[in-house]
């Protein structure tokens, strides 16, 4: 019974029927031991519904069951970052990246939070890691180049844009950035 309710919750969430998914997950919890993954999914549903407090509450329930599960740390960081609560978000994303150091999504968010906190060197390092491990992410090339350019590292910024063009030759924004970069040197 519980597995079918859990699976139903996943299906409903994938169909963007988040309230119904939450109900199914709660039904599943009635018939099984609480587990962190179910609470994480409930938190994700609340996050999608724009209910950050309920999302954080469920992510925290997941962490209470397994503090080594990185997804809820990331979920809380994402919610807090969206609320411009960067110091709190940084604590959570740092924990997520410690638990899963090769996850580029976690490291990308860490870089965004570091940038917001003014930790420019750390943000550049995070963005570089993401660019090297997940070069298919188009936005990472722009974000890294912009941060380098703002930091006065213009030649390195242009190298990053050149690398972005190699990875995404159809991305017009990179060509505009290249021209703008050269123009700013004049």
N, CA, C and O of each residue as an XYZ file, in Angstrom:
744
protein
N       0.824     -1.198      0.000
C       0.000      0.000      0.000
C       0.870      1.264      0.000
O       0.645      2.183     -0.788
N       1.867      1.296      0.898
C       2.668      2.517      1.021
C       3.492      2.785     -0.237
O       3.631      3.936     -0.651
N       4.037      1.732     -0.845
C       4.850      1.927     -2.049
C       4.007      2.470     -3.200
O       4.468      3.315     -3.966
N       2.775      1.985     -3.322
C       1.920      2.488     -4.406
C       1.547      3.953     -4.162
O       1.457      4.734     -5.109
N       1.332      4.326     -2.906
C       1.018      5.734     -2.593
C       2.246      6.621     -2.845
O       2.129      7.746     -3.331
N       3.399      6.097     -2.510
C       4.643      6.816     -2.751
C       4.841      7.019     -4.257
O       5.136      8.128     -4.705
N       4.679      5.952     -5.029
C       4.820      6.040     -6.484
C       3.785      6.994     -7.081
O       4.084      7.746     -8.009
N       2.569      6.953     -6.539
C       1.518      7.870     -7.002
C       1.945      9.307     -6.731
O       1.746     10.185     -7.571
N       2.531      9.550     -5.561
C       3.024     10.887     -5.237
C       4.064     11.353     -6.235
O       4.025     12.501     -6.679
N       4.996     10.480     -6.596
C       6.024     10.835     -7.583
C       5.392     11.170     -8.931
O       5.774     12.142     -9.582
N       4.419     10.355     -9.342
C       3.746     10.592    -10.621
C       3.022     11.934    -10.610
O       3.130     12.714    -11.556
N       2.285     12.197     -9.534
C       1.560     13.464     -9.432
C       2.517     14.660     -9.422
O       2.241     15.684    -10.048
N       3.625     14.532     -8.722
C       4.611     15.621     -8.697
C       5.160     15.869    -10.098
O       5.348     17.017    -10.501
N       5.419     14.788    -10.843
C       5.921     14.932    -12.210
C       4.890     15.561    -13.137
O       5.236     16.115    -14.180
N       3.614     15.471    -12.747
C       2.531     16.089    -13.522
C       2.208     17.495    -12.997
O       1.230     18.111    -13.421
N       3.025     17.987    -12.087
C       2.859     19.308    -11.481
C       1.582     19.415    -10.648
O       1.045     20.508    -10.473
N       1.105     18.303    -10.142
C      -0.056     18.274     -9.243
C       0.488     18.121     -7.820
O       0.378     17.064     -7.199
N       1.071     19.199     -7.335
C       1.861     19.140     -6.105
C       1.021     18.894     -4.852
O       1.446     18.145     -3.972
N      -0.155     19.503     -4.750
C      -0.996     19.275     -3.562
C      -1.426     17.817     -3.471
O      -1.395     17.218     -2.397
N      -1.820     17.260     -4.590
C      -2.212     15.846     -4.606
C      -1.009     14.952     -4.292
O      -1.144     13.936     -3.610
N       0.140     15.332     -4.785
C       1.356     14.564     -4.504
C       1.647     14.575     -3.007
O       1.992     13.544     -2.430
N       1.509     15.727     -2.388
C       1.750     15.835     -0.949
C       0.805     14.904     -0.188
O       1.219     14.223      0.750
N      -0.458     14.879     -0.595
C      -1.424     13.985      0.053
C      -0.996     12.523     -0.079
O      -1.078     11.760      0.884
N      -0.548     12.141     -1.253
C      -0.117     10.753     -1.466
C       1.115     10.422     -0.625
O       1.203      9.335     -0.054
N       2.056     11.348     -0.548
C       3.241     11.109      0.278
C       2.852     10.957      1.751
O       3.383     10.099      2.455
N       1.926     11.792      2.204
C       1.478     11.673      3.602
C       0.762     10.345      3.838
O       0.910      9.736      4.897
N      -0.002      9.905      2.865
C      -0.656      8.584      2.968
C       0.399      7.483      3.074
O       0.262      6.560      3.877
N       1.428      7.586      2.277
C       2.497      6.580      2.315
C       3.160      6.558      3.689
O       3.498      5.494      4.208
N       3.342      7.746      4.275
C       3.982      7.821      5.592
C       3.142      7.181      6.701
O       3.675      6.794      7.741
N       1.835      7.072      6.478
C       0.958      6.432      7.471
C       1.239      4.935      7.582
O       0.995      4.324      8.622
N       1.755      4.354      6.498
C       1.920      2.900      6.432
C       3.367      2.429      6.500
O       3.638      1.231      6.415
N       4.284      3.357      6.651
C       5.697      2.964      6.687
C       6.449      3.832      7.680
O       5.943      4.851      8.152
N       7.653      3.412      7.984
C       8.521      4.222      8.822
C       8.849      5.505      8.058
O       9.086      5.469      6.850
N       8.863      6.624      8.756
C       9.238      7.868      8.070
C      10.635      7.745      7.455
O      11.549      7.191      8.066
N      10.779      8.261      6.262
C      12.095      8.224      5.623
C      12.421      9.599      5.050
O      11.522     10.357      4.687
N      13.694      9.910      4.974
C      14.089     11.256      4.549
C      13.712     11.585      3.109
O      13.435     12.741      2.791
N      13.698     10.594      2.252
C      13.401     10.864      0.841
C      11.963     11.351      0.678
O      11.709     12.281     -0.087
N      11.027     10.734      1.387
C       9.634     11.154      1.285
C       9.471     12.588      1.780
O       8.806     13.400      1.137
N      10.080     12.895      2.925
C       9.990     14.272      3.425
C      10.668     15.256      2.482
O      10.209     16.389      2.329
N      11.758     14.830      1.849
C      12.414     15.701      0.871
C      11.464     16.007     -0.284
O      11.337     17.158     -0.701
N      10.793     14.968     -0.801
C       9.858     15.185     -1.910
C       8.683     16.070     -1.504
O       8.215     16.883     -2.301
N       8.210     15.918     -0.280
C       7.141     16.797      0.206
C       7.659     18.239      0.234
O       6.960     19.167     -0.173
N       8.881     18.411      0.714
C       9.484     19.745      0.730
C       9.590     20.337     -0.666
O       9.304     21.518     -0.865
N       9.998     19.524     -1.632
C      10.087     19.999     -3.016
C       8.730     20.454     -3.531
O       8.626     21.477     -4.208
N       7.689     19.691     -3.208
C       6.333     20.068     -3.643
C       5.944     21.415     -3.055
O       5.430     22.280     -3.765
N       6.182     21.595     -1.775
C       5.859     22.885     -1.157
C       6.686     24.011     -1.764
O       6.194     25.127     -1.928
N       7.926     23.723     -2.093
C       8.765     24.734     -2.735
C       8.161     25.142     -4.076
O       8.107     26.327     -4.405
N       7.709     24.155     -4.846
C       7.088     24.429     -6.137
C       5.783     25.209     -5.988
O       5.403     25.975     -6.873
N       5.109     25.008     -4.872
C       3.853     25.719     -4.611
C       4.086     27.129     -4.067
O       3.133     27.875     -3.837
N       5.339     27.486     -3.863
C       5.646     28.810     -3.345
C       5.378     28.946     -1.858
O       5.042     30.028     -1.376
N       5.529     27.845     -1.130
C       5.322     27.845      0.317
C       6.650     27.497      1.000
O       6.853     26.367      1.443
N       7.545     28.480      1.076
C       8.906     28.208      1.543
C       8.998     27.695      2.978
O       9.843     26.849      3.270
N       8.152     28.184      3.875
C       8.237     27.726      5.268
C       7.910     26.243      5.383
O       8.577     25.512      6.115
N       6.886     25.800      4.662
C       6.525     24.378      4.681
C       7.597     23.547      3.984
O       7.870     22.416      4.384
N       8.202     24.109      2.944
C       9.290     23.398      2.260
C      10.448     23.184      3.224
O      10.948     22.067      3.364
N      10.873     24.255      3.888
C      11.996     24.148      4.823
C      11.654     23.182      5.954
O      12.501     22.389      6.366
N      10.438     23.241      6.454
C      10.021     22.347      7.543
C      10.176     20.885      7.141
O      10.655     20.071      7.930
N       9.775     20.552      5.925
C       9.878     19.164      5.479
C      11.313     18.782      5.144
O      11.722     17.646      5.381
N      12.077     19.718      4.598
C      13.497     19.432      4.381
C      14.173     19.160      5.722
O      15.027     18.280      5.828
N      13.784     19.926      6.751
C      14.364     19.730      8.078
C      13.967     18.369      8.654
O      14.771     17.711      9.314
N      12.722     17.951      8.402
C      12.301     16.616      8.853
C      13.167     15.539      8.201
O      13.535     14.554      8.841
N      13.485     15.737      6.927
C      14.358     14.787      6.228
C      15.733     14.761      6.892
O      16.309     13.692      7.092
N      16.255     15.934      7.232
C      17.578     16.002      7.864
C      17.562     15.418      9.272
O      18.559     14.852      9.721
N      16.447     15.552      9.965
C      16.344     14.959     11.303
C      16.455     13.441     11.233
O      16.922     12.801     12.175
N      16.028     12.874     10.117
C      16.114     11.422      9.925
C      17.474     10.992      9.377
O      17.944      9.893      9.669
N      18.104     11.859      8.583
C      19.405     11.524      8.005
C      20.141     12.816      7.643
O      19.940     13.371      6.563
N      20.987     13.283      8.546
C      21.686     14.542      8.300
C      22.776     14.418      7.244
O      23.363     15.424      6.846
N      23.056     13.206      6.785
C      24.062     13.005      5.744
C      23.438     12.947      4.342
O      24.134     12.687      3.361
N      22.147     13.185      4.256
C      21.427     13.202      2.979
C      21.558     14.622      2.407
O      20.977     15.556      2.961
N      22.308     14.803      1.315
C      22.630     16.166      0.857
C      21.468     16.950      0.240
O      21.456     18.180      0.297
N      20.498     16.254     -0.346
C      19.417     16.948     -1.051
C      18.653     17.955     -0.183
O      18.398     19.070     -0.638
N      18.279     17.594      1.060
C      17.566     18.588      1.869
C      18.427     19.799      2.233
O      17.911     20.911      2.343
N      19.720     19.598      2.419
C      20.614     20.731      2.661
C      20.559     21.686      1.471
O      20.477     22.903      1.634
N      20.606     21.107      0.271
C      20.521     21.896     -0.961
C      19.163     22.585     -1.066
O      19.081     23.763     -1.416
N      18.094     21.837     -0.759
C      16.751     22.407     -0.838
C      16.591     23.612      0.073
O      16.050     24.639     -0.337
N      17.059     23.490      1.299
C      16.968     24.614      2.243
C      17.795     25.788      1.724
O      17.341     26.931      1.768
N      18.998     25.517      1.233
C      19.852     26.588      0.703
C      19.173     27.306     -0.457
O      19.240     28.532     -0.555
N      18.530     26.557     -1.323
C      17.842     27.136     -2.479
C      16.718     28.065     -2.037
O      16.566     29.166     -2.567
N      15.928     27.612     -1.057
C      14.831     28.438     -0.548
C      15.386     29.710      0.097
O      14.901     30.809     -0.171
N      16.398     29.556      0.942
C      16.962     30.708      1.643
C      17.619     31.686      0.668
O      17.520     32.900      0.845
N      18.282     31.167     -0.349
C      18.893     32.024     -1.361
C      17.814     32.821     -2.083
O      18.008     33.999     -2.382
N      16.685     32.191     -2.364
C      15.570     32.872     -3.009
C      14.961     33.966     -2.148
O      14.297     34.867     -2.659
N      15.186     33.890     -0.852
C      14.705     34.904      0.087
C      15.805     35.906      0.445
O      15.632     36.719      1.353
N      16.933     35.850     -0.265
C      18.098     36.708     -0.011
C      18.642     36.547      1.403
O      19.192     37.490      1.971
N      18.491     35.372      1.960
C      19.052     35.058      3.281
C      20.365     34.305      3.048
O      20.480     33.111      3.323
N      21.346     35.045      2.534
C      22.544     34.430      1.983
C      23.441     33.756      3.018
O      23.989     32.687      2.748
N      23.602     34.353      4.185
C      24.468     33.723      5.194
C      23.896     32.379      5.639
O      24.633     31.401      5.767
N      22.592     32.330      5.873
C      21.958     31.064      6.248
C      22.056     30.067      5.091
O      22.337     28.885      5.292
N      21.821     30.564      3.891
C      21.894     29.699      2.707
C      23.301     29.129      2.559
O      23.475     27.960      2.216
N      24.299     29.964      2.822
C      25.682     29.511      2.675
C      25.984     28.340      3.608
O      26.634     27.377      3.202
N      25.526     28.415      4.836
C      25.732     27.314      5.791
C      25.174     26.011      5.224
O      25.824     24.969      5.303
N      23.986     26.069      4.660
C      23.335     24.858      4.152
C      23.981     24.336      2.867
O      24.158     23.130      2.702
N      24.331     25.251      1.959
C      24.918     24.774      0.707
C      26.332     24.257      0.940
O      26.794     23.352      0.244
N      27.013     24.835      1.919
C      28.353     24.334      2.245
C      28.256     22.882      2.722
O      29.082     22.047      2.353
N      27.258     22.592      3.531
C      27.069     21.223      4.028
C      26.730     20.282      2.858
O      27.255     19.171      2.783
N      25.859     20.729      1.955
C      25.506     19.892      0.798
C      26.724     19.573     -0.049
O      26.890     18.440     -0.501
N      27.584     20.575     -0.268
C      28.768     20.339     -1.110
C      29.808     19.494     -0.379
O      30.581     18.780     -1.018
N      29.836     19.564      0.939
C      30.733     18.678      1.688
C      30.279     17.226      1.563
O      31.103     16.320      1.446
N      28.975     17.014      1.589
C      28.430     15.655      1.496
C      28.487     15.103      0.075
O      28.591     13.893     -0.125
N      28.417     15.991     -0.904
C      28.432     15.573     -2.305
C      29.306     16.551     -3.101
O      28.786     17.403     -3.822
N      30.632     16.427     -2.970
C      31.543     17.431     -3.538
C      31.599     17.480     -5.063
O      32.107     18.453     -5.620
N      31.100     16.476     -5.740
C      31.165     16.498     -7.208
C      29.846     16.918     -7.860
O      29.742     16.917     -9.087
N      28.851     17.273     -7.068
C      27.554     17.667     -7.619
C      27.645     19.107     -8.127
O      27.808     20.040     -7.341
N      27.540     19.279     -9.436
C      27.707     20.609    -10.016
C      26.534     21.535     -9.693
O      26.727     22.747     -9.605
N      25.315     20.994     -9.512
C      24.187     21.846     -9.130
C      24.437     22.493     -7.773
O      24.190     23.685     -7.588
N      24.928     21.699     -6.829
C      25.220     22.224     -5.493
C      26.312     23.288     -5.567
O      26.199     24.350     -4.955
N      27.367     22.993     -6.319
C      28.495     23.915     -6.404
C      28.109     25.192     -7.144
O      28.605     26.271     -6.820
N      27.232     25.075     -8.128
C      26.756     26.265     -8.847
C      26.008     27.189     -7.881
O      26.258     28.393     -7.849
N      25.093     26.619     -7.099
C      24.364     27.420     -6.120
C      25.329     28.009     -5.088
O      25.176     29.156     -4.667
N      26.311     27.222     -4.690
C      27.324     27.719     -3.743
C      28.020     28.943     -4.332
O      28.235     29.933     -3.632
N      28.371     28.881     -5.608
C      28.996     30.024     -6.273
C      28.081     31.243     -6.309
O      28.531     32.366     -6.083
N      26.807     31.026     -6.591
C      25.849     32.135     -6.606
C      25.759     32.794     -5.229
O      25.723     34.019     -5.120
N      25.724     31.975     -4.190
C      25.627     32.500     -2.828
C      26.921     33.206     -2.438
O      26.890     34.273     -1.824
N      28.051     32.615     -2.793
C      29.348     33.259     -2.513
C      29.421     34.619     -3.206
O      29.898     35.595     -2.627
N      28.947     34.673     -4.437
C      28.952     35.943     -5.175
C      28.083     36.964     -4.445
O      28.487     38.114     -4.279
N      26.903     36.556     -4.012
C      25.992     37.465     -3.311
C      26.589     37.968     -1.996
O      26.318     39.093     -1.577
N      27.395     37.138     -1.354
C      28.035     37.520     -0.096
C      29.316     38.334     -0.301
O      29.910     38.818      0.663
N      29.732     38.481     -1.552
C      30.953     39.220     -1.839
C      32.215     38.377     -1.736
O      33.321     38.918     -1.701
N      32.062     37.064     -1.686
C      33.211     36.150     -1.646
C      33.608     35.836     -3.092
O      33.431     34.717     -3.576
N      34.141     36.842     -3.755
C      34.379     36.751     -5.199
C      35.340     35.637     -5.578
O      35.055     34.870     -6.498
N      36.468     35.530     -4.893
C      37.446     34.495     -5.237
C      36.852     33.099     -5.082
O      37.082     32.222     -5.914
N      36.090     32.901     -4.015
C      35.458     31.601     -3.782
C      34.401     31.317     -4.844
O      34.271     30.187     -5.314
N      33.643     32.354     -5.219
C      32.620     32.185     -6.258
C      33.265     31.807     -7.584
O      32.771     30.925     -8.286
N      34.363     32.467     -7.929
C      35.072     32.144     -9.172
C      35.526     30.690     -9.139
O      35.386     29.965    -10.124
N      36.066     30.273     -8.008
C      36.515     28.881     -7.875
C      35.340     27.903     -8.047
O      35.473     26.881     -8.720
N      34.214     28.218     -7.447
C      33.031     27.349     -7.583
C      32.574     27.298     -9.038
O      32.310     26.223     -9.576
N      32.484     28.462     -9.666
C      32.051     28.505    -11.062
C      33.030     27.755    -11.975
O      32.612     27.060    -12.901
N      34.324     27.898    -11.711
C      35.317     27.168    -12.520
C      35.103     25.656    -12.410
O      35.179     24.932    -13.402
N      34.835     25.198    -11.188
C      34.587     23.773    -10.983
C      33.386     23.324    -11.815
O      33.441     22.289    -12.480
N      32.308     24.095    -11.777
C      31.104     23.728    -12.531
C      31.393     23.724    -14.024
O      30.986     22.804    -14.733
N      32.093     24.746    -14.506
C      32.416     24.819    -15.942
C      33.250     23.621    -16.375
O      33.082     23.119    -17.486
N      34.146     23.161    -15.508
C      35.009     22.031    -15.885
C      34.289     20.691    -15.781
O      34.598     19.764    -16.530
N      33.338     20.580    -14.866
C      32.664     19.290    -14.679
C      31.356     19.182    -15.439
O      30.890     18.076    -15.715
N      30.753     20.320    -15.782
C      29.465     20.295    -16.477
C      29.433     21.375    -17.557
O      28.645     22.316    -17.468
N      30.290     21.246    -18.582
C      30.405     22.299    -19.598
C      29.156     22.480    -20.450
O      29.060     23.454    -21.195
N      28.200     21.563    -20.355
C      26.968     21.707    -21.130
C      26.030     22.769    -20.565
O      25.096     23.199    -21.242
N      26.276     23.193    -19.325
C      25.455     24.254    -18.736
C      25.833     25.585    -19.385
O      26.919     26.114    -19.149
N      24.949     26.106    -20.182
C      25.245     27.333    -20.932
C      25.511     28.500    -19.986
O      26.471     29.245    -20.184
N      24.680     28.669    -18.966
C      24.774     29.843    -18.096
C      26.078     29.928    -17.318
O      26.511     31.024    -16.962
N      26.705     28.801    -17.050
C      27.928     28.850    -16.241
C      29.016     29.660    -16.936
O      29.782     30.362    -16.276
N      29.089     29.569    -18.252
C      30.128     30.288    -18.986
C      29.924     31.793    -18.869
O      30.886     32.537    -18.677
N      28.681     32.244    -18.984
C      28.391     33.673    -18.843
C      28.626     34.142    -17.416
O      29.232     35.189    -17.189
N      28.143     33.360    -16.457
C      28.292     33.759    -15.057
C      29.761     33.862    -14.666
O      30.169     34.818    -14.006
N      30.552     32.877    -15.075
C      31.975     32.902    -14.758
C      32.673     34.073    -15.459
O      33.457     34.792    -14.839
N      32.390     34.257    -16.730
C      33.017     35.358    -17.479
C      32.631     36.707    -16.893
O      33.484     37.581    -16.744
N      31.355     36.890    -16.557
C      30.909     38.157    -15.979
C      31.623     38.442    -14.662
O      32.061     39.566    -14.418
N      31.738     37.427    -13.819
C      32.385     37.621    -12.522
C      33.877     37.937    -12.697
O      34.425     38.793    -12.003
N      34.515     37.242    -13.622
C      35.926     37.537    -13.900
C      36.087     38.964    -14.435
O      37.003     39.686    -14.039
N      35.197     39.351    -15.326
C      35.264     40.691    -15.911
C      35.074     41.748    -14.828
O      35.806     42.737    -14.786
N      34.092     41.542    -13.954
C      33.839     42.478    -12.851
C      35.035     42.555    -11.899
O      35.267     43.582    -11.261
N      35.786     41.460    -11.813
C      36.947     41.406    -10.919
C      38.208     41.960    -11.571
O      39.282     41.934    -10.972
N      38.079     42.460    -12.792
C      39.224     43.030    -13.480
C      40.056     42.019    -14.245
O      41.100     42.365    -14.798
N      39.609     40.785    -14.280
C      40.326     39.719    -14.992
C      39.792     39.625    -16.425
O      39.236     38.602    -16.824
N      39.969     40.700    -17.188
C      39.343     40.795    -18.510
C      39.856     39.742    -19.491
O      39.064     39.141    -20.217
N      41.159     39.513    -19.520
C      41.682     38.537    -20.491
C      41.197     37.133    -20.143
O      40.878     36.347    -21.035
N      41.140     36.819    -18.856
C      40.633     35.499    -18.465
C      39.143     35.379    -18.766
O      38.667     34.309    -19.147
N      38.398     36.490    -18.595
C      36.977     36.484    -18.924
C      36.774     36.174    -20.409
O      35.886     35.403    -20.775
N      37.589     36.771    -21.242
C      37.484     36.513    -22.688
C      37.865     35.069    -23.026
O      37.283     34.464    -23.926
N      38.837     34.524    -22.306
C      39.178     33.107    -22.502
C      37.984     32.206    -22.149
O      37.713     31.222    -22.837
N      37.290     32.552    -21.085
C      36.122     31.769    -20.669
C      35.027     31.856    -21.725
O      34.405     30.850    -22.063
N      34.792     33.059    -22.246
C      33.780     33.208    -23.303
C      34.187     32.418    -24.544
O      33.341     31.801    -25.191
N      35.473     32.432    -24.878
C      35.966     31.639    -26.013
C      35.681     30.154    -25.784
O      35.263     29.444    -26.698
N      35.911     29.702    -24.564
C      35.616     28.297    -24.223
C      34.115     28.034    -24.297
O      33.683     26.971    -24.745
N      33.327     29.008    -23.857
C      31.871     28.879    -23.965
C      31.434     28.747    -25.413
O      30.539     27.962    -25.728
N      32.061     29.513    -26.292
C      31.739     29.433    -27.724
C      32.099     28.054    -28.274
O      31.358     27.489    -29.078
N      33.245     27.512    -27.837
C      33.637     26.173    -28.294
C      32.601     25.121    -27.876
O      32.297     24.200    -28.633
N      32.068     25.274    -26.665
C      31.100     24.309    -26.147
C      29.687     24.553    -26.660
O      28.880     23.627    -26.741
N      29.393     25.804    -27.006
C      28.039     26.175    -27.440
C      28.125     27.162    -28.601
O      27.818     28.342    -28.430
N      28.534     26.699    -29.769
C      28.776     27.609    -30.891
C      27.528     28.350    -31.384
O      27.655     29.356    -32.082
N      26.349     27.882    -31.042
C      25.121     28.536    -31.494
C      24.591     29.564    -30.489
O      23.543     30.165    -30.724
N      25.285     29.770    -29.396
C      24.823     30.680    -28.345
C      25.265     32.108    -28.676
O      26.416     32.481    -28.453
N      24.327     32.903    -29.214
C      24.639     34.271    -29.672
C      25.146     35.164    -28.550
O      25.980     36.038    -28.788
N      24.660     34.961    -27.341
C      25.063     35.811    -26.218
C      26.575     35.827    -26.037
O      27.145     36.854    -25.670
N      27.229     34.694    -26.293
C      28.675     34.632    -26.114
C      29.407     35.546    -27.102
O      30.407     36.175    -26.756
N      28.905     35.608    -28.314
C      29.530     36.471    -29.320
C      29.351     37.945    -28.937
O      30.265     38.751    -29.118
N      28.179     38.292    -28.411
C      27.950     39.660    -27.949
C      28.896     40.000    -26.805
O      29.467     41.090    -26.763
N      29.059     39.063    -25.880
C      29.970     39.294    -24.752
C      31.410     39.456    -25.243
O      32.163     40.274    -24.714
N      31.781     38.686    -26.239
C      33.132     38.776    -26.788
C      33.359     40.168    -27.366
O      34.381     40.797    -27.092
N      32.418     40.645    -28.155
C      32.547     41.979    -28.753
C      32.553     43.044    -27.660
O      33.364     43.970    -27.697
N      31.655     42.916    -26.692
C      31.589     43.895    -25.595
C      32.884     43.896    -24.793
O      33.361     44.951    -24.375
N      33.445     42.725    -24.582
C      34.710     42.627    -23.838
C      35.828     43.344    -24.539
O      36.588     44.080    -23.910
N      35.940     43.141    -25.840
C      36.988     43.836    -26.593
C      36.745     45.338    -26.625
O      37.691     46.121    -26.543
N      35.496     45.741    -26.742
C      35.167     47.149    -26.799
C      35.550     47.842    -25.484
O      36.018     48.981    -25.496
N      35.355     47.164    -24.366
C      35.672     47.772    -23.069
C      37.178     47.977    -22.875
O      37.589     48.730    -21.992
N      37.985     47.324    -23.677
C      39.430     47.483    -23.547
C      39.930     48.730    -24.300
O      41.045     49.198    -24.069
N      39.109     49.246    -25.180
C      39.561     50.382    -25.987
C      39.634     51.651    -25.180
O      39.997     52.701    -25.710
